[in-house]
């Protein structure tokens, strides 16, 4: 009997400015990487924080029955100055001398908070109420535009609920949510019982366009600790080594609230762009070499690659990519792409499927994404199957296996190539393709589309009578 294993699949896509979110910033079940050193984080005085032409909007959204704590402006000013200093120090690691912009209230010297009275009590704003809160904020903003900076980014705080209910704590687009309580203060780092401080910084990262990504296995985790946009919400709160990855620093370098001068052109203006990518596996160097070209009608500053494994059948997507490892490369002459991914930097490389996201980071802060998929089998990336898929008789890549390059294959074609009718149970992927399998001859009947390998094709097991392998 063929063993049944379900694998989640999503289609490849070209995306502009992807949606970013976390299910919860305070989850404590994420595995912490091994940490070998404690980092020193230098806090700056509240009188020395940096204000840019465009700054982060910080809203305190106050339900009718849950008032803001009276000291929040002073207490959170110190915390945000701490965040600003930490981000600046981390960006300097990669040569970016940029600060997160914080608006100042000249009369007090404190960070500017926009305090907005909510329309209802705290029970009206549970965990999933982000869109409702944003609607009320936008109504207030329309009536009080001078209280806001001209930026696209807003951090929304709510006093911690006193009735035991949940509340928003996640990133959504260029907005992010967190809570405030008396322990949200610099002198509560480390905190053995709460991840809220690191959670606020992590979700702020999402609100500043940062996706999840993990430390590299060999070159980062042992010396730098935990990536902020991995499980850094936990490590930062605990005072353990936490760092900003190079891809995150590159994205923040182009973020509108990190610019000390007003750039020409509109921030985040979309581009007409495209990516053409190929891959080659170097078994001697144990590395994947990526090459290709791109087109864009907007200036490109960096090329970013995210390697996201489908570990333990978790699938791909914004809340399953905590273990994605990422690289930054400079664009080459003539709009060329070139980069090397050493396999020793990956955590998963046995029999996992991978989504590789190639991203063009534009100088206006926008991001263009093209997704590709390939598999590891027995520790070897199936890059040798470039532009091909391999079809197996049994689950878990057992029985006979036949590779098919891009093309259309009827039942007769498959039989001639060694694939029996209604006999495919698993599929492994090369690079830059998708597969459509049909239960009828000549591409008729019901079908299933695969954009990543599957150790068991689930409801389409032993049903394929014709197949299309399509180059992306």
Buried (B, 14 or more C-beta within 10 A) or exposed (E): EBEEBEBBBBEBEEBEBBEBBBEBBBBEEBEBBEBEEEBEBEBBEBEEBBBBBBBBBBBBBBBEBBEBBEEBBEBBBBBBBBBBBBBBBBBEEBEBEBBBBBBBEEEEEBBBBBBBEBBEEBEBBBBEBBEBBBEBBEEBBEEEEEBBBEBBBBBBBBBBBEEEEEBBBBBBBBBBBBBBBEBBBBEBBEBEEBBBBBBBBBBBBBBBBBBBBBBBBEEBBBEBBBBBBBBBBBBBBBBBBBBBBBBBBBBBBBBBBBBEEEBEEEBBEBBEBEBBBBBBBEEEEBBBBBBBBBBBEBEBBBBBBBBBBBBEEBBBEBEBBBBBBBBBBEBBEEEEBEBBBBBEBBBBBEBBBBBBBBBBBBBBBBBBBBBBBBBBBEEBBBBBBBBBBBBBBBBBBBBEBBBBEBEBBBBEBBEEEEBBBEBBBBBBBBBBBBBBBBBBBEBEEEBBEBBBBBBBBBEBBBBBBBBBBBEB
